[in-house]
Amino acid sequence: YNPLNGPGTGAYPITAPTYILVHPAYDDAEVGAAVVAFVEWLITDGAADYAEEVGFAPLPDELQQAGLDTLETVQVG
């Protein structure tokens, strides 16, 4: 996968991939729940308006769902 200089006349030549790493388990239930809630907000429509304001595109539905599926594996408490 190379996000730079994608093919096509409408492709944008510069990208800014972003990542977030989440610990797979949290002993402190309050901290774990807060992390999960924050990441859920980041990857779903909660942050979409903010993303567009600063020039980012919101995640497509299929990527949102993939992130939510992964968040379900985080052990809290």
mmCIF file of the N, C-alpha and C atoms, coordinates in Angstrom:
data_MODEL
# 
_entry.id   MODEL 
# 
loop_
_atom_site.group_PDB 
_atom_site.id 
_atom_site.type_symbol 
_atom_site.label_atom_id 
_atom_site.label_alt_id 
_atom_site.label_comp_id 
_atom_site.label_asym_id 
_atom_site.label_entity_id 
_atom_site.label_seq_id 
_atom_site.pdbx_PDB_ins_code 
_atom_site.Cartn_x 
_atom_site.Cartn_y 
_atom_site.Cartn_z 
_atom_site.occupancy 
_atom_site.B_iso_or_equiv 
_atom_site.pdbx_formal_charge 
_atom_site.auth_seq_id 
_atom_site.auth_comp_id 
_atom_site.auth_asym_id 
_atom_site.auth_atom_id 
_atom_site.pdbx_PDB_model_num 
ATOM 1   N N  . TYR A 1 1  ? 0.838   -1.179 0.000   1.00 0.00 ? 1  TYR A N  1 
ATOM 2   C CA . TYR A 1 1  ? 0.000   0.000  0.000   1.00 0.00 ? 1  TYR A CA 1 
ATOM 3   C C  . TYR A 1 1  ? 0.875   1.231  0.000   1.00 0.00 ? 1  TYR A C  1 
ATOM 4   N N  . ASN A 1 2  ? 0.620   2.122  -0.935  1.00 0.00 ? 2  ASN A N  1 
ATOM 5   C CA . ASN A 1 2  ? 1.335   3.389  -0.990  1.00 0.00 ? 2  ASN A CA 1 
ATOM 6   C C  . ASN A 1 2  ? 0.308   4.500  -1.151  1.00 0.00 ? 2  ASN A C  1 
ATOM 7   N N  . PRO A 1 3  ? 0.105   5.313  -0.126  1.00 0.00 ? 3  PRO A N  1 
ATOM 8   C CA . PRO A 1 3  ? -0.926  6.340  -0.199  1.00 0.00 ? 3  PRO A CA 1 
ATOM 9   C C  . PRO A 1 3  ? -0.530  7.576  -1.004  1.00 0.00 ? 3  PRO A C  1 
ATOM 10  N N  . LEU A 1 4  ? 0.693   7.640  -1.472  1.00 0.00 ? 4  LEU A N  1 
ATOM 11  C CA . LEU A 1 4  ? 1.150   8.827  -2.188  1.00 0.00 ? 4  LEU A CA 1 
ATOM 12  C C  . LEU A 1 4  ? 0.935   8.698  -3.690  1.00 0.00 ? 4  LEU A C  1 
ATOM 13  N N  . ASN A 1 5  ? 0.570   9.806  -4.297  1.00 0.00 ? 5  ASN A N  1 
ATOM 14  C CA . ASN A 1 5  ? 0.441   9.882  -5.754  1.00 0.00 ? 5  ASN A CA 1 
ATOM 15  C C  . ASN A 1 5  ? -0.420  8.764  -6.327  1.00 0.00 ? 5  ASN A C  1 
ATOM 16  N N  . GLY A 1 6  ? -1.610  8.610  -5.802  1.00 0.00 ? 6  GLY A N  1 
ATOM 17  C CA . GLY A 1 6  ? -2.538  7.591  -6.275  1.00 0.00 ? 6  GLY A CA 1 
ATOM 18  C C  . GLY A 1 6  ? -2.906  7.784  -7.734  1.00 0.00 ? 6  GLY A C  1 
ATOM 19  N N  . PRO A 1 7  ? -3.303  6.705  -8.402  1.00 0.00 ? 7  PRO A N  1 
ATOM 20  C CA . PRO A 1 7  ? -3.677  6.807  -9.810  1.00 0.00 ? 7  PRO A CA 1 
ATOM 21  C C  . PRO A 1 7  ? -5.001  7.548  -9.977  1.00 0.00 ? 7  PRO A C  1 
ATOM 22  N N  . GLY A 1 8  ? -5.202  8.131  -11.124 1.00 0.00 ? 8  GLY A N  1 
ATOM 23  C CA . GLY A 1 8  ? -6.466  8.791  -11.413 1.00 0.00 ? 8  GLY A CA 1 
ATOM 24  C C  . GLY A 1 8  ? -6.325  10.292 -11.459 1.00 0.00 ? 8  GLY A C  1 
ATOM 25  N N  . THR A 1 9  ? -7.160  10.909 -12.275 1.00 0.00 ? 9  THR A N  1 
ATOM 26  C CA . THR A 1 9  ? -7.080  12.353 -12.452 1.00 0.00 ? 9  THR A CA 1 
ATOM 27  C C  . THR A 1 9  ? -7.531  13.120 -11.216 1.00 0.00 ? 9  THR A C  1 
ATOM 28  N N  . GLY A 1 10 ? -8.382  12.515 -10.389 1.00 0.00 ? 10 GLY A N  1 
ATOM 29  C CA . GLY A 1 10 ? -8.858  13.197 -9.196  1.00 0.00 ? 10 GLY A CA 1 
ATOM 30  C C  . GLY A 1 10 ? -8.084  12.856 -7.944  1.00 0.00 ? 10 GLY A C  1 
ATOM 31  N N  . ALA A 1 11 ? -7.009  12.073 -8.079  1.00 0.00 ? 11 ALA A N  1 
ATOM 32  C CA . ALA A 1 11 ? -6.249  11.641 -6.903  1.00 0.00 ? 11 ALA A CA 1 
ATOM 33  C C  . ALA A 1 11 ? -5.463  12.811 -6.328  1.00 0.00 ? 11 ALA A C  1 
ATOM 34  N N  . TYR A 1 12 ? -5.448  12.897 -5.018  1.00 0.00 ? 12 TYR A N  1 
ATOM 35  C CA . TYR A 1 12 ? -4.701  13.949 -4.344  1.00 0.00 ? 12 TYR A CA 1 
ATOM 36  C C  . TYR A 1 12 ? -3.279  13.446 -4.112  1.00 0.00 ? 12 TYR A C  1 
ATOM 37  N N  . PRO A 1 13 ? -2.258  14.213 -4.452  1.00 0.00 ? 13 PRO A N  1 
ATOM 38  C CA . PRO A 1 13 ? -0.890  13.698 -4.394  1.00 0.00 ? 13 PRO A CA 1 
ATOM 39  C C  . PRO A 1 13 ? -0.294  13.590 -2.991  1.00 0.00 ? 13 PRO A C  1 
ATOM 40  N N  . ILE A 1 14 ? -0.907  14.209 -2.026  1.00 0.00 ? 14 ILE A N  1 
ATOM 41  C CA . ILE A 1 14 ? -0.345  14.200 -0.676  1.00 0.00 ? 14 ILE A CA 1 
ATOM 42  C C  . ILE A 1 14 ? -1.396  13.649 0.278   1.00 0.00 ? 14 ILE A C  1 
ATOM 43  N N  . THR A 1 15 ? -0.981  12.755 1.117   1.00 0.00 ? 15 THR A N  1 
ATOM 44  C CA . THR A 1 15 ? -1.898  12.228 2.121   1.00 0.00 ? 15 THR A CA 1 
ATOM 45  C C  . THR A 1 15 ? -1.268  12.350 3.494   1.00 0.00 ? 15 THR A C  1 
ATOM 46  N N  . ALA A 1 16 ? -2.068  12.248 4.495   1.00 0.00 ? 16 ALA A N  1 
ATOM 47  C CA . ALA A 1 16 ? -1.585  12.287 5.871   1.00 0.00 ? 16 ALA A CA 1 
ATOM 48  C C  . ALA A 1 16 ? -2.230  11.135 6.634   1.00 0.00 ? 16 ALA A C  1 
ATOM 49  N N  . PRO A 1 17 ? -1.719  9.914  6.429   1.00 0.00 ? 17 PRO A N  1 
ATOM 50  C CA . PRO A 1 17 ? -2.299  8.799  7.175   1.00 0.00 ? 17 PRO A CA 1 
ATOM 51  C C  . PRO A 1 17 ? -2.144  9.045  8.672   1.00 0.00 ? 17 PRO A C  1 
ATOM 52  N N  . THR A 1 18 ? -3.156  8.745  9.397   1.00 0.00 ? 18 THR A N  1 
ATOM 53  C CA . THR A 1 18 ? -3.094  8.886  10.843  1.00 0.00 ? 18 THR A CA 1 
ATOM 54  C C  . THR A 1 18 ? -3.404  7.548  11.482  1.00 0.00 ? 18 THR A C  1 
ATOM 55  N N  . TYR A 1 19 ? -2.834  7.334  12.618  1.00 0.00 ? 19 TYR A N  1 
ATOM 56  C CA . TYR A 1 19 ? -2.986  6.074  13.324  1.00 0.00 ? 19 TYR A CA 1 
ATOM 57  C C  . TYR A 1 19 ? -3.284  6.361  14.782  1.00 0.00 ? 19 TYR A C  1 
ATOM 58  N N  . ILE A 1 20 ? -3.918  5.411  15.414  1.00 0.00 ? 20 ILE A N  1 
ATOM 59  C CA . ILE A 1 20 ? -4.073  5.466  16.857  1.00 0.00 ? 20 ILE A CA 1 
ATOM 60  C C  . ILE A 1 20 ? -3.852  4.052  17.374  1.00 0.00 ? 20 ILE A C  1 
ATOM 61  N N  . LEU A 1 21 ? -3.048  3.953  18.392  1.00 0.00 ? 21 LEU A N  1 
ATOM 62  C CA . LEU A 1 21 ? -2.780  2.661  19.014  1.00 0.00 ? 21 LEU A CA 1 
ATOM 63  C C  . LEU A 1 21 ? -3.546  2.595  20.319  1.00 0.00 ? 21 LEU A C  1 
ATOM 64  N N  . VAL A 1 22 ? -4.219  1.491  20.525  1.00 0.00 ? 22 VAL A N  1 
ATOM 65  C CA . VAL A 1 22 ? -5.008  1.291  21.734  1.00 0.00 ? 22 VAL A CA 1 
ATOM 66  C C  . VAL A 1 22 ? -4.516  0.023  22.408  1.00 0.00 ? 22 VAL A C  1 
ATOM 67  N N  . HIS A 1 23 ? -4.276  0.117  23.690  1.00 0.00 ? 23 HIS A N  1 
ATOM 68  C CA . HIS A 1 23 ? -3.860  -1.052 24.460  1.00 0.00 ? 23 HIS A CA 1 
ATOM 69  C C  . HIS A 1 23 ? -4.971  -2.095 24.382  1.00 0.00 ? 23 HIS A C  1 
ATOM 70  N N  . PRO A 1 24 ? -4.638  -3.370 24.270  1.00 0.00 ? 24 PRO A N  1 
ATOM 71  C CA . PRO A 1 24 ? -5.681  -4.394 24.137  1.00 0.00 ? 24 PRO A CA 1 
ATOM 72  C C  . PRO A 1 24 ? -6.475  -4.667 25.412  1.00 0.00 ? 24 PRO A C  1 
ATOM 73  N N  . ALA A 1 25 ? -5.967  -4.217 26.566  1.00 0.00 ? 25 ALA A N  1 
ATOM 74  C CA . ALA A 1 25 ? -6.671  -4.468 27.827  1.00 0.00 ? 25 ALA A CA 1 
ATOM 75  C C  . ALA A 1 25 ? -6.358  -3.350 28.823  1.00 0.00 ? 25 ALA A C  1 
ATOM 76  N N  . TYR A 1 26 ? -7.375  -2.981 29.595  1.00 0.00 ? 26 TYR A N  1 
ATOM 77  C CA . TYR A 1 26 ? -7.234  -1.945 30.625  1.00 0.00 ? 26 TYR A CA 1 
ATOM 78  C C  . TYR A 1 26 ? -7.733  -2.500 31.949  1.00 0.00 ? 26 TYR A C  1 
ATOM 79  N N  . ASP A 1 27 ? -6.864  -2.484 32.965  1.00 0.00 ? 27 ASP A N  1 
ATOM 80  C CA . ASP A 1 27 ? -7.271  -2.935 34.293  1.00 0.00 ? 27 ASP A CA 1 
ATOM 81  C C  . ASP A 1 27 ? -8.251  -1.959 34.924  1.00 0.00 ? 27 ASP A C  1 
ATOM 82  N N  . ASP A 1 28 ? -8.041  -0.683 34.673  1.00 0.00 ? 28 ASP A N  1 
ATOM 83  C CA . ASP A 1 28 ? -8.914  0.353  35.213  1.00 0.00 ? 28 ASP A CA 1 
ATOM 84  C C  . ASP A 1 28 ? -10.098 0.520  34.265  1.00 0.00 ? 28 ASP A C  1 
ATOM 85  N N  . ALA A 1 29 ? -11.266 0.090  34.709  1.00 0.00 ? 29 ALA A N  1 
ATOM 86  C CA . ALA A 1 29 ? -12.459 0.106  33.857  1.00 0.00 ? 29 ALA A CA 1 
ATOM 87  C C  . ALA A 1 29 ? -12.824 1.511  33.400  1.00 0.00 ? 29 ALA A C  1 
ATOM 88  N N  . GLU A 1 30 ? -12.631 2.494  34.266  1.00 0.00 ? 30 GLU A N  1 
ATOM 89  C CA . GLU A 1 30 ? -12.980 3.869  33.906  1.00 0.00 ? 30 GLU A CA 1 
ATOM 90  C C  . GLU A 1 30 ? -12.077 4.388  32.784  1.00 0.00 ? 30 GLU A C  1 
ATOM 91  N N  . VAL A 1 31 ? -10.787 4.115  32.901  1.00 0.00 ? 31 VAL A N  1 
ATOM 92  C CA . VAL A 1 31 ? -9.839  4.539  31.872  1.00 0.00 ? 31 VAL A CA 1 
ATOM 93  C C  . VAL A 1 31 ? -10.127 3.809  30.560  1.00 0.00 ? 31 VAL A C  1 
ATOM 94  N N  . GLY A 1 32 ? -10.320 2.507  30.637  1.00 0.00 ? 32 GLY A N  1 
ATOM 95  C CA . GLY A 1 32 ? -10.598 1.723  29.438  1.00 0.00 ? 32 GLY A CA 1 
ATOM 96  C C  . GLY A 1 32 ? -11.855 2.178  28.727  1.00 0.00 ? 32 GLY A C  1 
ATOM 97  N N  . ALA A 1 33 ? -12.901 2.437  29.485  1.00 0.00 ? 33 ALA A N  1 
ATOM 98  C CA . ALA A 1 33 ? -14.158 2.896  28.891  1.00 0.00 ? 33 ALA A CA 1 
ATOM 99  C C  . ALA A 1 33 ? -13.983 4.260  28.235  1.00 0.00 ? 33 ALA A C  1 
ATOM 100 N N  . ALA A 1 34 ? -13.190 5.121  28.861  1.00 0.00 ? 34 ALA A N  1 
ATOM 101 C CA . ALA A 1 34 ? -12.948 6.450  28.290  1.00 0.00 ? 34 ALA A CA 1 
ATOM 102 C C  . ALA A 1 34 ? -12.154 6.352  26.991  1.00 0.00 ? 34 ALA A C  1 
ATOM 103 N N  . VAL A 1 35 ? -11.153 5.495  26.960  1.00 0.00 ? 35 VAL A N  1 
ATOM 104 C CA . VAL A 1 35 ? -10.357 5.312  25.742  1.00 0.00 ? 35 VAL A CA 1 
ATOM 105 C C  . VAL A 1 35 ? -11.239 4.784  24.616  1.00 0.00 ? 35 VAL A C  1 
ATOM 106 N N  . VAL A 1 36 ? -12.023 3.754  24.908  1.00 0.00 ? 36 VAL A N  1 
ATOM 107 C CA . VAL A 1 36 ? -12.900 3.168  23.891  1.00 0.00 ? 36 VAL A CA 1 
ATOM 108 C C  . VAL A 1 36 ? -13.905 4.206  23.386  1.00 0.00 ? 36 VAL A C  1 
ATOM 109 N N  . ALA A 1 37 ? -14.501 4.965  24.286  1.00 0.00 ? 37 ALA A N  1 
ATOM 110 C CA . ALA A 1 37 ? -15.481 5.976  23.883  1.00 0.00 ? 37 ALA A CA 1 
ATOM 111 C C  . ALA A 1 37 ? -14.831 7.054  23.012  1.00 0.00 ? 37 ALA A C  1 
ATOM 112 N N  . PHE A 1 38 ? -13.629 7.471  23.378  1.00 0.00 ? 38 PHE A N  1 
ATOM 113 C CA . PHE A 1 38 ? -12.939 8.501  22.604  1.00 0.00 ? 38 PHE A CA 1 
ATOM 114 C C  . PHE A 1 38 ? -12.597 8.003  21.201  1.00 0.00 ? 38 PHE A C  1 
ATOM 115 N N  . VAL A 1 39 ? -12.057 6.796  21.112  1.00 0.00 ? 39 VAL A N  1 
ATOM 116 C CA . VAL A 1 39 ? -11.702 6.255  19.800  1.00 0.00 ? 39 VAL A CA 1 
ATOM 117 C C  . VAL A 1 39 ? -12.957 6.029  18.963  1.00 0.00 ? 39 VAL A C  1 
ATOM 118 N N  . GLU A 1 40 ? -14.024 5.573  19.595  1.00 0.00 ? 40 GLU A N  1 
ATOM 119 C CA . GLU A 1 40 ? -15.286 5.404  18.871  1.00 0.00 ? 40 GLU A CA 1 
ATOM 120 C C  . GLU A 1 40 ? -15.733 6.742  18.278  1.00 0.00 ? 40 GLU A C  1 
ATOM 121 N N  . TRP A 1 41 ? -15.636 7.795  19.055  1.00 0.00 ? 41 TRP A N  1 
ATOM 122 C CA . TRP A 1 41 ? -15.997 9.131  18.573  1.00 0.00 ? 41 TRP A CA 1 
ATOM 123 C C  . TRP A 1 41 ? -15.093 9.545  17.412  1.00 0.00 ? 41 TRP A C  1 
ATOM 124 N N  . LEU A 1 42 ? -13.783 9.255  17.537  1.00 0.00 ? 42 LEU A N  1 
ATOM 125 C CA . LEU A 1 42 ? -12.834 9.633  16.492  1.00 0.00 ? 42 LEU A CA 1 
ATOM 126 C C  . LEU A 1 42 ? -13.139 8.973  15.154  1.00 0.00 ? 42 LEU A C  1 
ATOM 127 N N  . ILE A 1 43 ? -13.496 7.694  15.183  1.00 0.00 ? 43 ILE A N  1 
ATOM 128 C CA . ILE A 1 43 ? -13.619 6.951  13.928  1.00 0.00 ? 43 ILE A CA 1 
ATOM 129 C C  . ILE A 1 43 ? -15.026 6.942  13.353  1.00 0.00 ? 43 ILE A C  1 
ATOM 130 N N  . THR A 1 44 ? -15.981 7.477  14.079  1.00 0.00 ? 44 THR A N  1 
ATOM 131 C CA . THR A 1 44 ? -17.345 7.511  13.557  1.00 0.00 ? 44 THR A CA 1 
ATOM 132 C C  . THR A 1 44 ? -17.726 8.947  13.227  1.00 0.00 ? 44 THR A C  1 
ATOM 133 N N  . ASP A 1 45 ? -18.974 9.151  12.979  1.00 0.00 ? 45 ASP A N  1 
ATOM 134 C CA . ASP A 1 45 ? -19.437 10.468 12.561  1.00 0.00 ? 45 ASP A CA 1 
ATOM 135 C C  . ASP A 1 45 ? -19.291 11.540 13.634  1.00 0.00 ? 45 ASP A C  1 
ATOM 136 N N  . GLY A 1 46 ? -18.965 11.160 14.856  1.00 0.00 ? 46 GLY A N  1 
ATOM 137 C CA . GLY A 1 46 ? -18.775 12.147 15.912  1.00 0.00 ? 46 GLY A CA 1 
ATOM 138 C C  . GLY A 1 46 ? -17.717 13.180 15.563  1.00 0.00 ? 46 GLY A C  1 
ATOM 139 N N  . ALA A 1 47 ? -16.642 12.757 14.926  1.00 0.00 ? 47 ALA A N  1 
ATOM 140 C CA . ALA A 1 47 ? -15.553 13.663 14.576  1.00 0.00 ? 47 ALA A CA 1 
ATOM 141 C C  . ALA A 1 47 ? -15.585 14.090 13.113  1.00 0.00 ? 47 ALA A C  1 
ATOM 142 N N  . ALA A 1 48 ? -16.547 13.597 12.349  1.00 0.00 ? 48 ALA A N  1 
ATOM 143 C CA . ALA A 1 48 ? -16.569 13.861 10.904  1.00 0.00 ? 48 ALA A CA 1 
ATOM 144 C C  . ALA A 1 48 ? -16.619 15.354 10.587  1.00 0.00 ? 48 ALA A C  1 
ATOM 145 N N  . ASP A 1 49 ? -17.438 16.105 11.290  1.00 0.00 ? 49 ASP A N  1 
ATOM 146 C CA . ASP A 1 49 ? -17.537 17.541 11.019  1.00 0.00 ? 49 ASP A CA 1 
ATOM 147 C C  . ASP A 1 49 ? -16.214 18.249 11.288  1.00 0.00 ? 49 ASP A C  1 
ATOM 148 N N  . TYR A 1 50 ? -15.540 17.854 12.350  1.00 0.00 ? 50 TYR A N  1 
ATOM 149 C CA . TYR A 1 50 ? -14.256 18.464 12.669  1.00 0.00 ? 50 TYR A CA 1 
ATOM 150 C C  . TYR A 1 50 ? -13.209 18.087 11.629  1.00 0.00 ? 50 TYR A C  1 
ATOM 151 N N  . ALA A 1 51 ? -13.245 16.843 11.170  1.00 0.00 ? 51 ALA A N  1 
ATOM 152 C CA . ALA A 1 51 ? -12.288 16.393 10.157  1.00 0.00 ? 51 ALA A CA 1 
ATOM 153 C C  . ALA A 1 51 ? -12.402 17.248 8.909   1.00 0.00 ? 51 ALA A C  1 
ATOM 154 N N  . GLU A 1 52 ? -13.620 17.474 8.466   1.00 0.00 ? 52 GLU A N  1 
ATOM 155 C CA . GLU A 1 52 ? -13.824 18.258 7.253   1.00 0.00 ? 52 GLU A CA 1 
ATOM 156 C C  . GLU A 1 52 ? -13.375 19.710 7.438   1.00 0.00 ? 52 GLU A C  1 
ATOM 157 N N  . GLU A 1 53 ? -13.547 20.251 8.631   1.00 0.00 ? 53 GLU A N  1 
ATOM 158 C CA . GLU A 1 53 ? -13.135 21.632 8.898   1.00 0.00 ? 53 GLU A CA 1 
ATOM 159 C C  . GLU A 1 53 ? -11.635 21.832 8.734   1.00 0.00 ? 53 GLU A C  1 
ATOM 160 N N  . VAL A 1 54 ? -10.852 20.804 9.027   1.00 0.00 ? 54 VAL A N  1 
ATOM 161 C CA . VAL A 1 54 ? -9.393  20.928 8.946   1.00 0.00 ? 54 VAL A CA 1 
ATOM 162 C C  . VAL A 1 54 ? -8.817  20.238 7.712   1.00 0.00 ? 54 VAL A C  1 
ATOM 163 N N  . GLY A 1 55 ? -9.685  19.875 6.782   1.00 0.00 ? 55 GLY A N  1 
ATOM 164 C CA . GLY A 1 55 ? -9.212  19.340 5.515   1.00 0.00 ? 55 GLY A CA 1 
ATOM 165 C C  . GLY A 1 55 ? -9.041  17.844 5.435   1.00 0.00 ? 55 GLY A C  1 
ATOM 166 N N  . PHE A 1 56 ? -9.526  17.107 6.409   1.00 0.00 ? 56 PHE A N  1 
ATOM 167 C CA . PHE A 1 56 ? -9.477  15.655 6.365   1.00 0.00 ? 56 PHE A CA 1 
ATOM 168 C C  . PHE A 1 56 ? -10.821 15.121 5.907   1.00 0.00 ? 56 PHE A C  1 
ATOM 169 N N  . ALA A 1 57 ? -10.812 13.933 5.372   1.00 0.00 ? 57 ALA A N  1 
ATOM 170 C CA . ALA A 1 57 ? -12.058 13.283 4.974   1.00 0.00 ? 57 ALA A CA 1 
ATOM 171 C C  . ALA A 1 57 ? -12.476 12.324 6.082   1.00 0.00 ? 57 ALA A C  1 
ATOM 172 N N  . PRO A 1 58 ? -13.759 12.251 6.381   1.00 0.00 ? 58 PRO A N  1 
ATOM 173 C CA . PRO A 1 58 ? -14.212 11.273 7.370   1.00 0.00 ? 58 PRO A CA 1 
ATOM 174 C C  . PRO A 1 58 ? -14.026 9.859  6.832   1.00 0.00 ? 58 PRO A C  1 
ATOM 175 N N  . LEU A 1 59 ? -13.907 8.913  7.734   1.00 0.00 ? 59 LEU A N  1 
ATOM 176 C CA . LEU A 1 59 ? -13.735 7.519  7.314   1.00 0.00 ? 59 LEU A CA 1 
ATOM 177 C C  . LEU A 1 59 ? -14.989 7.009  6.620   1.00 0.00 ? 59 LEU A C  1 
ATOM 178 N N  . PRO A 1 60 ? -14.821 6.234  5.550   1.00 0.00 ? 60 PRO A N  1 
ATOM 179 C CA . PRO A 1 60 ? -15.983 5.592  4.929   1.00 0.00 ? 60 PRO A CA 1 
ATOM 180 C C  . PRO A 1 60 ? -16.626 4.610  5.911   1.00 0.00 ? 60 PRO A C  1 
ATOM 181 N N  . ASP A 1 61 ? -17.893 4.313  5.682   1.00 0.00 ? 61 ASP A N  1 
ATOM 182 C CA . ASP A 1 61 ? -18.645 3.437  6.589   1.00 0.00 ? 61 ASP A CA 1 
ATOM 183 C C  . ASP A 1 61 ? -17.948 2.108  6.843   1.00 0.00 ? 61 ASP A C  1 
ATOM 184 N N  . GLU A 1 62 ? -17.370 1.491  5.806   1.00 0.00 ? 62 GLU A N  1 
ATOM 185 C CA . GLU A 1 62 ? -16.748 0.178  5.987   1.00 0.00 ? 62 GLU A CA 1 
ATOM 186 C C  . GLU A 1 62 ? -15.514 0.259  6.882   1.00 0.00 ? 62 GLU A C  1 
ATOM 187 N N  . LEU A 1 63 ? -14.776 1.363  6.823   1.00 0.00 ? 63 LEU A N  1 
ATOM 188 C CA . LEU A 1 63 ? -13.629 1.515  7.718   1.00 0.00 ? 63 LEU A CA 1 
ATOM 189 C C  . LEU A 1 63 ? -14.074 1.859  9.132   1.00 0.00 ? 63 LEU A C  1 
ATOM 190 N N  . GLN A 1 64 ? -15.141 2.622  9.248   1.00 0.00 ? 64 GLN A N  1 
ATOM 191 C CA . GLN A 1 64 ? -15.702 2.879  10.576  1.00 0.00 ? 64 GLN A CA 1 
ATOM 192 C C  . GLN A 1 64 ? -16.086 1.558  11.233  1.00 0.00 ? 64 GLN A C  1 
ATOM 193 N N  . GLN A 1 65 ? -16.755 0.697  10.482  1.00 0.00 ? 65 GLN A N  1 
ATOM 194 C CA . GLN A 1 65 ? -17.199 -0.578 11.046  1.00 0.00 ? 65 GLN A CA 1 
ATOM 195 C C  . GLN A 1 65 ? -16.014 -1.455 11.424  1.00 0.00 ? 65 GLN A C  1 
ATOM 196 N N  . ALA A 1 66 ? -14.969 -1.457 10.602  1.00 0.00 ? 66 ALA A N  1 
ATOM 197 C CA . ALA A 1 66 ? -13.772 -2.239 10.927  1.00 0.00 ? 66 ALA A CA 1 
ATOM 198 C C  . ALA A 1 66 ? -13.155 -1.752 12.237  1.00 0.00 ? 66 ALA A C  1 
ATOM 199 N N  . GLY A 1 67 ? -13.109 -0.448 12.427  1.00 0.00 ? 67 GLY A N  1 
ATOM 200 C CA . GLY A 1 67 ? -12.590 0.099  13.679  1.00 0.00 ? 67 GLY A CA 1 
ATOM 201 C C  . GLY A 1 67 ? -13.456 -0.258 14.865  1.00 0.00 ? 67 GLY A C  1 
ATOM 202 N N  . LEU A 1 68 ? -14.768 -0.180 14.685  1.00 0.00 ? 68 LEU A N  1 
ATOM 203 C CA . LEU A 1 68 ? -15.685 -0.542 15.771  1.00 0.00 ? 68 LEU A CA 1 
ATOM 204 C C  . LEU A 1 68 ? -15.558 -2.018 16.122  1.00 0.00 ? 68 LEU A C  1 
ATOM 205 N N  . ASP A 1 69 ? -15.397 -2.858 15.108  1.00 0.00 ? 69 ASP A N  1 
ATOM 206 C CA . ASP A 1 69 ? -15.212 -4.294 15.360  1.00 0.00 ? 69 ASP A CA 1 
ATOM 207 C C  . ASP A 1 69 ? -13.946 -4.539 16.169  1.00 0.00 ? 69 ASP A C  1 
ATOM 208 N N  . THR A 1 70 ? -12.887 -3.809 15.851  1.00 0.00 ? 70 THR A N  1 
ATOM 209 C CA . THR A 1 70 ? -11.636 -3.951 16.592  1.00 0.00 ? 70 THR A CA 1 
ATOM 210 C C  . THR A 1 70 ? -11.793 -3.447 18.023  1.00 0.00 ? 70 THR A C  1 
ATOM 211 N N  . LEU A 1 71 ? -12.500 -2.347 18.205  1.00 0.00 ? 71 LEU A N  1 
ATOM 212 C CA . LEU A 1 71 ? -12.715 -1.819 19.560  1.00 0.00 ? 71 LEU A CA 1 
ATOM 213 C C  . LEU A 1 71 ? -13.451 -2.813 20.447  1.00 0.00 ? 71 LEU A C  1 
ATOM 214 N N  . GLU A 1 72 ? -14.304 -3.633 19.854  1.00 0.00 ? 72 GLU A N  1 
ATOM 215 C CA . GLU A 1 72 ? -15.035 -4.627 20.643  1.00 0.00 ? 72 GLU A CA 1 
ATOM 216 C C  . GLU A 1 72 ? -14.112 -5.662 21.265  1.00 0.00 ? 72 GLU A C  1 
ATOM 217 N N  . THR A 1 73 ? -12.878 -5.785 20.767  1.00 0.00 ? 73 THR A N  1 
ATOM 218 C CA . THR A 1 73 ? -11.941 -6.761 21.321  1.00 0.00 ? 73 THR A CA 1 
ATOM 219 C C  . THR A 1 73 ? -11.164 -6.210 22.514  1.00 0.00 ? 73 THR A C  1 
ATOM 220 N N  . VAL A 1 74 ? -11.254 -4.906 22.757  1.00 0.00 ? 74 VAL A N  1 
ATOM 221 C CA . VAL A 1 74 ? -10.539 -4.297 23.883  1.00 0.00 ? 74 VAL A CA 1 
ATOM 222 C C  . VAL A 1 74 ? -11.191 -4.754 25.188  1.00 0.00 ? 74 VAL A C  1 
ATOM 223 N N  . GLN A 1 75 ? -10.364 -5.271 26.080  1.00 0.00 ? 75 GLN A N  1 
ATOM 224 C CA . GLN A 1 75 ? -10.853 -5.742 27.374  1.00 0.00 ? 75 GLN A CA 1 
ATOM 225 C C  . GLN A 1 75 ? -10.769 -4.608 28.389  1.00 0.00 ? 75 GLN A C  1 
ATOM 226 N N  . VAL A 1 76 ? -11.899 -4.330 29.011  1.00 0.00 ? 76 VAL A N  1 
ATOM 227 C CA . VAL A 1 76 ? -11.991 -3.217 29.956  1.00 0.00 ? 76 VAL A CA 1 
ATOM 228 C C  . VAL A 1 76 ? -12.362 -3.754 31.328  1.00 0.00 ? 76 VAL A C  1 
ATOM 229 N N  . GLY A 1 77 ? -11.512 -3.437 32.324  1.00 0.00 ? 77 GLY A N  1 
ATOM 230 C CA . GLY A 1 77 ? -11.825 -3.802 33.698  1.00 0.00 ? 77 GLY A CA 1 
ATOM 231 C C  . GLY A 1 77 ? -11.471 -5.151 34.119  1.00 0.00 ? 77 GLY A C  1 
# 
